[in-house]
Amino acid sequence: TMKEIKDRLKAIRIDANMSQDEFGKTIGISRSQISCYEKGLRDITERSLNDICREFNVNKEWLLTGKGEMYI
C-alpha cells in the first residue's frame, strides 16, 4: 500500500534516531503535535512541512507524495 504523509514523517524521525520529543524540539513544536501528525489525527501544517524539509534535508515532494528520493 502507498504510505501516507504520516508514515513518511515517522520514517524521517526514526531514520534520524530521534524521539517524538527531540524531533518536535528540532522544528519547534510539541511532542504531542508530532504524535498527532504520526497518527494522522491532524494535518501537517505548511510551516511544519517546510521546517522538517529544511532541518532534515528532506525532499518535500517525497514527503508529500512519496515520489523521488527521501533526502535532497
C-alpha positions, 0 to 999 in steps of 0.5 A, spaced: 500 500 500 502 507 498 504 510 505 501 516 507 504 523 509 504 520 516 508 514 515 513 518 511 514 523 517 515 517 522 520 514 517 524 521 517 524 521 525 526 514 526 531 514 520 534 520 524 534 516 531 530 521 534 524 521 539 517 524 538 520 529 543 527 531 540 524 531 533 518 536 535 524 540 539 528 540 532 522 544 528 519 547 534 513 544 536 510 539 541 511 532 542 504 531 542 503 535 535 508 530 532 504 524 535 498 527 532 501 528 525 504 520 526 497 518 527 494 522 522 489 525 527 491 532 524 494 535 518 501 537 517 501 544 517 505 548 511 510 551 516 511 544 519 512 541 512 517 546 510 521 546 517 522 538 517 524 539 509 529 544 511 532 541 518 532 534 515 534 535 508 528 532 506 525 532 499 518 535 500 515 532 494 517 525 497 514 527 503 508 529 500 507 524 495 512 519 496 515 520 489 523 521 488 528 520 493 527 521 501 533 526 502 535 532 497 
